[in-house]
């Protein structure tokens, strides 16, 4: 939506009193950062739960239920909500299939939830690298202080911080190689054979995270492993039982 008449037409489709929510801004991959005309207002319909007072239920609030049916079952009550959002389009006038939060802090939060949900850290580590790189660029500009706005001592400390951020960026960049992790490495092996013995600095094979099963002495059960660390376990751990995962 780019004009008020379109927004009004959308609003007319909803009953009077329909709640309106504002979602956080998003950007589509491939958008032009310098083109301010690429922003659009996107509307969608969400169905959100109601609390006992008939208002939208907040986090942790009990959800209201309707009248019991013939079997005594009460359905949870939801209401339609018009959600509006600013979105930077990759192609002006055309809504793309994928978008991510425009705010880098929100992107990192979303990416961290992906680790908790799916065990995939690659996206978060890339966002963390970009955050460190952006801070490095900002501090480098401040340390130069072309307009002589800062105390000389502040410039000296910022110069030290710039150097530290260069090292931090290198560490963050190296960490991006280890975005995926098999269960054997994640859980740390057994008490007798800790993860340090299996971790030789090589990343897990992303294409075979569940291809192998490894049981180390003292584990009592097997763990899923990628081919890289299954081979390391077979080589370094006496009596390690390594086999293909029949369900992979």
N, C-alpha and C positions, 0 to 999 in steps of 0.2 A: 504494500500500500504506500502510495506516494502523495496522495492528496486527501483533504478532509472529506470530500464527498464519498470517496471509496470507504474511508473509515466509518462514516455515518451509515452507509449502506450495509456494511457488515454488522454494525451494532443493531440495526433495525431487525435483523433476523433473530434476535434473542429476546426473551421475555423481559419486561421491565424489572429492574432490580437485579439482573444477572451480575455477579461479581466480576470485576476486572483485575487481573494480576499483571505485574510487569516482571518479565524474566530478565536474566542478565544478558548483556550484549554478546553476540557471537560473530565470528568471521569465518568465511569459507576459504578453504585452501585455494591458492592461486589468485586471491584478490589483489588489487592494486592499492598499496598503502597510501599512495599520494592522491588517489581519486576519491574526494569526499562525496561525489555523486553516487558512489556505489552503495551507500547506506540505504536501507529500506526498512519499513515497519512490517513485521510478519505477524500474522494473527493465527492462532490455533485454538481449538476447543479441548480443554482438559476436563475430566470428571474427578472432582475432589471430594473427600468425605466430609460429612457434617457432624458437629458435636451435638450434645443434648439440647442446646439452646437454638439450634438451627443455623448457627454460624459455621464458617469453615473450621474444621478441626485443626488444631495446632499439633506440633510434635508431642507425642505422648498422651494426648487427650483421648478419652473414650469416644468411639464412633457411634453415632445414634443408629438405632435400628427401627425398621418399619413394623407394621402390624404382622402378627404371626399368621402363617398360611394354614391350610387344612392339616398339615403335618406338624404344626407347631414351630416351624422354622421361621426365624426373623432375619430378613435381609438387611445388610448394611446400607445406610442412606448416603447417596452421592448426589452432587449437583453439578450442572455444567458451568464452566468458568471460561470467560474469554481472556486468553493470555496473549499479551502483546510483547513484542521483542524487537530490538534494533539488530539488524543483521547486515554485515558487509558482504555483498554478493561478489562472487568471482566474475560473473557476467551480469552487468546491470540489467534489471528487468526480468531476470530468470533465476528462480530459486534453485540452488544446487542441492544435491542429496546429502552433503556432509558439511558440518560446521562445528567449530570449537569456540570455547569462551574467548572473548576479546581480551579480558583481563588476565595477564600472565599468572597472577596469584590464583585465580579461579582455575586456570588450566592446570597448574601444578596440583591443586587440590583434587581435581577430577582425575588426573593421572595417578595420584597416590591411591585413590579409591579403586582404580583398576588393578593395582598391585594386590590390594586386600581381596578383591573380587575374583581375579583371574590369575594372580601370581606373575603378571607380566610387568616388569619394571622399566622396560626400554623407553616408553613414552615419557615417564616421569624423569628419568635420567637425562633425556634430551632437553626437557623443559628446564631442569636444574642447570644444565650446561648453558642454555641461553640466558638464564637469570644471572649467572656468574659473569658471562660475557658482557651483558648489558651493564652490569655494575662496574665492570672493569673499564668499559668505554666512558662511563660517567666520571669515574674517579680520575681517569687519565686526563680528561678535559679539565677537571678542577685542579689537578696537580700542576698543569701547565699555567693556569691562571694568567692568561694573556693581559687581562685588564687590571691586574694587580689589585684585586678586591680582597684578598685574604692575607692574614698574618703570615710572615715568612715561615714561622714554625709550623703553621697549619699546612703550608705547601710541602714542607719537608716530610711531615707525617703522612700526608696524602701520597707523596712519592713512594714511601715505604709500603703503604697500603696498595698502591698500584702494582708494585713488584709481587706482593703477597697474592694479589688477585690473579696475576699471570700464572703463578704456581697453582692456585686453586682451579683456574680454568683448565690447566693441563690435567690435574687429577680428575676433574669432572668429565673431561673428554675421554680419559682412559676408562672411567667407570661405565660409560655408555656401551662398551664392548660386552658388558656382563648383564644385559637386560633380562635375559631368560635364565632360569635356574631349574635344574631337575630336582626331584624330591630327595634323592640321596644326599645331594650337597646342601639343600635347604635345611634338612633335619639334622645334619651333622654326623651321619654315620652312627656308630655305636659308641659306648663309653670307652671301649678299648681302642677303637680306631676312629679318632675324632676327625672332623672335616679337614683339619690342617694337613693330615696325611694324604687325603684325596685331592686337595686343592693345590694344583701345581701352577696356578696362575693362568690356566687356559679357560676360556669361556665354555659354557655348555653348548652343545650342538643343538641349535634351535629347532632343527628339523627332525630330531630324534629324542625329544625330551622324555617320551614314554615308551621308547622302543625296547628297553632292557629292564630286567629285574635283578637286583643285587642284594644278597644277604651276607652280612659280615658276621664273623664270630661274636657272639654276645648280643646280637640284635634281636633274635627271637622271631623275626619276620623279615620279609624282603621289602625293599623300597624300589620305586620306579627310578630309572636312571637313564641319562643320555648315553650314547655310544662312547663319547669321550671319557666320561668318568667311570663307566662300566669297565672300559679297558684299563684305566688306571687302577681300579680296585683289583682286577684280576692280576695285574702286574705287581702291585705293592703289598697286597694283603694275603698272607697265607690262609688257605682254606676258605677264601671268599667263594661264594657260590654265585655265578653269573650265568644268566640264561635269557633268551629272548622273551619278551612279553607276549604271551599268546593272544592277548586281547588288543594289541596295538594295530 
